Amino acid sequence: MKQILAAVMLILVILVIYSASIGGEEGMRARVRGSGNTVGDVIESIDP
């Protein structure tokens, strides 16, 4: 029983850490998307 409880708690901790670091409005996913948009804008502004 202790092993099941420990496994469930570990999964919950992993989900919370993922949500805090990757998801959310200021997570890595939003930062990567913003950086991609910036790079795209720079590439579009290059005049050959």
TORVEXDREN-890634 format. One line per 8 residues: number of its first residue (from 1); for each residue x, y, z of N, C-alpha, C, CB. Coordinates in Angstrom, 3 decimals, always signed. Each point is the difference from the previous one (the first is absolute). Glycine has a CB too. Layout:
// residues N
NUM	X,Y,Z,X,Y,Z,X,Y,Z,X,Y,Z; ... .
END
This chain:
// residues 48
1	+0.824,-1.192,+0.000,-0.824,+1.192,+0.000,+0.873,+1.263,+0.000,-1.813,-1.268,+1.212; +2.912,+1.219,-0.445,+0.895,+1.152,+0.051,+0.626,+0.275,-1.363,+0.468,-0.500,+2.406; -0.175,-0.562,-3.147,+0.620,+0.171,-1.310,-0.961,+0.664,-0.983,+1.424,-2.013,+0.435; -2.688,+1.633,-0.374,-1.005,+0.599,-0.882,-0.178,+1.473,+0.337,-1.171,-2.218,-0.220; +1.094,+2.534,+1.496,-0.147,+1.389,+0.430,+1.213,+0.827,-0.419,-1.405,-0.754,+1.941; +2.592,+0.211,-1.776,+1.221,+0.700,-0.402,+0.023,+0.225,-1.510,+1.222,-1.019,+1.948; -1.638,+0.035,-2.724,-0.028,+0.135,-1.454,-1.003,+1.067,-0.432,+0.660,-2.411,-0.223; -1.826,+2.439,+0.824,-1.027,+0.993,-0.331,+0.490,+1.400,+0.361,-1.818,-1.713,+0.376 .
9	+2.440,+1.849,+0.779,+0.509,+1.308,+0.411,+1.126,+0.465,-0.928,-0.627,-0.517,+2.383; +1.475,-0.394,-2.824,+1.079,+0.338,-0.919,-0.565,+0.481,-1.339,+1.488,-1.694,+1.128; -2.510,+1.021,-1.619,-0.639,+0.402,-1.252,-0.615,+1.388,+0.142,-0.461,-2.410,-0.556; -0.185,+2.682,+1.685,-0.586,+1.316,+0.223,+1.070,+1.086,+0.041,-1.871,-1.078,+1.255; +2.985,+0.802,-0.613,+1.091,+0.974,+0.067,+0.550,+0.271,-1.404,+0.579,-0.778,+2.341; -0.415,-0.252,-3.122,+0.497,+0.166,-1.370,-0.965,+0.846,-0.818,+1.172,-2.217,+0.143; -2.465,+1.982,-0.006,-0.997,+0.785,-0.735,+0.020,+1.467,+0.417,-1.415,-2.046,-0.198; +1.566,+2.301,+1.474,+0.043,+1.387,+0.485,+1.247,+0.705,-0.505,-1.289,-0.664,+2.045 .
17	+2.430,-0.011,-2.013,+1.241,+0.605,-0.493,-0.106,+0.262,-1.495,+1.320,-1.171,+1.797; -1.869,+0.238,-2.545,-0.181,+0.188,-1.447,-0.900,+1.196,-0.273,+0.305,-2.467,-0.374; -1.398,+2.537,+1.080,-0.954,+1.085,-0.202,+0.625,+1.350,+0.334,-1.875,-1.575,+0.515; +2.690,+1.626,+0.515,+0.613,+1.260,+0.409,+1.117,+0.432,-0.944,-0.577,-0.554,+2.353; +1.309,-0.394,-2.906,+1.167,+0.376,-0.805,-0.287,+0.038,-1.499,+1.416,-0.999,+1.764; -2.192,+0.098,-2.282,-0.243,-0.079,-1.440,-1.307,+0.684,-0.381,+1.283,-2.143,-0.074; -2.330,+1.824,+0.764,-1.304,+0.574,-0.334,-0.173,+1.380,+0.597,-0.943,-2.288,-0.119; -0.234,+2.798,+0.049,-0.285,+1.311,+0.546,+0.313,+1.121,-0.975,+0.457,-0.920,+2.238 .
25	-0.800,+2.138,-1.825,+0.166,+1.149,-0.874,+1.464,+0.379,-0.185,-2.231,+0.796,+0.732; +3.054,-1.035,+0.270,+1.405,+0.389,-0.096,+0.925,-1.212,+0.041,-0.570,+2.173,+1.085; +0.065,-3.307,-1.478,+0.806,-1.209,-0.022,+0.893,-0.057,-1.228,-1.782,-1.165,+1.276; +2.554,+0.115,-1.363,+0.950,-0.148,-1.106,-0.707,-0.097,-1.344,+1.574,-1.135,+1.557; -2.746,+0.535,-1.583,-0.729,-0.117,-1.266,-0.317,+1.379,-0.567,-0.982,-2.184,+0.761; +0.535,+3.108,+0.086,-0.310,+1.361,-0.454,+1.266,+0.736,-0.400,-2.003,+0.045,+1.495; +3.091,-0.265,-0.769,+1.255,+0.676,-0.333,+0.545,-0.481,-1.337,+0.493,+0.252,+2.437; -0.564,-1.552,-2.684,+0.481,-0.533,-1.276,-0.858,+0.535,-1.142,+0.841,-2.086,+1.151 .
33	-2.129,+2.146,-0.948,-0.896,+0.531,-1.033,+0.320,+1.467,-0.273,-1.802,-1.624,+0.698; +2.019,+2.402,+0.346,+0.341,+1.413,-0.171,+1.328,+0.177,-0.708,-1.287,+0.522,+2.052; +2.269,-1.340,-1.708,+1.308,+0.078,-0.667,-0.121,-0.386,-1.465,+1.146,-0.525,+2.168; -1.936,-0.469,-2.451,-0.225,-0.411,-1.386,-0.643,+1.105,-0.821,-0.225,-2.348,+0.777; -0.741,+3.024,-0.175,-0.647,+1.116,-0.704,+0.994,+1.128,-0.257,-2.194,-0.599,+1.069; +3.049,+0.877,-0.092,+1.005,+1.052,-0.169,+0.972,-0.350,-1.114,-0.209,+0.581,+2.422; +0.678,-1.809,-2.436,+0.923,-0.439,-1.042,-0.684,+0.059,-1.362,+1.193,-1.487,+1.649; -2.429,+1.081,-1.710,-0.752,+0.063,-1.254,-0.133,+1.422,-0.509,-1.242,-2.029,+0.689 .
41	+0.971,+2.960,+0.221,-0.110,+1.407,-0.391,+1.335,+0.534,-0.533,-1.805,+0.316,+1.727; +2.890,-0.701,-1.089,+1.329,+0.448,-0.444,+0.305,-0.561,-1.382,+0.791,+0.127,+2.391; -1.095,-1.390,-2.595,+0.265,-0.627,-1.303,-0.836,+0.685,-1.087,+0.521,-2.213,+1.135; -1.782,+2.524,-0.823,-0.862,+0.670,-0.973,+0.496,+1.404,-0.328,-1.920,-1.336,+0.852; +2.579,+1.988,+0.109,+0.434,+1.378,-0.225,+1.311,+0.094,-0.776,-1.163,+0.614,+2.097; +1.828,-1.737,-2.338,+1.256,+0.020,-0.762,-0.319,+0.330,-1.439,+1.074,-1.693,+1.540; -0.390,+2.708,-2.049,-0.226,+0.446,-1.377,+1.164,-0.509,-0.872,-1.287,+2.086,+0.796; +0.981,-3.006,-1.685,+1.100,-0.572,-0.797,+0.609,+0.957,-0.986,-1.087,-2.148,+0.249 .
END
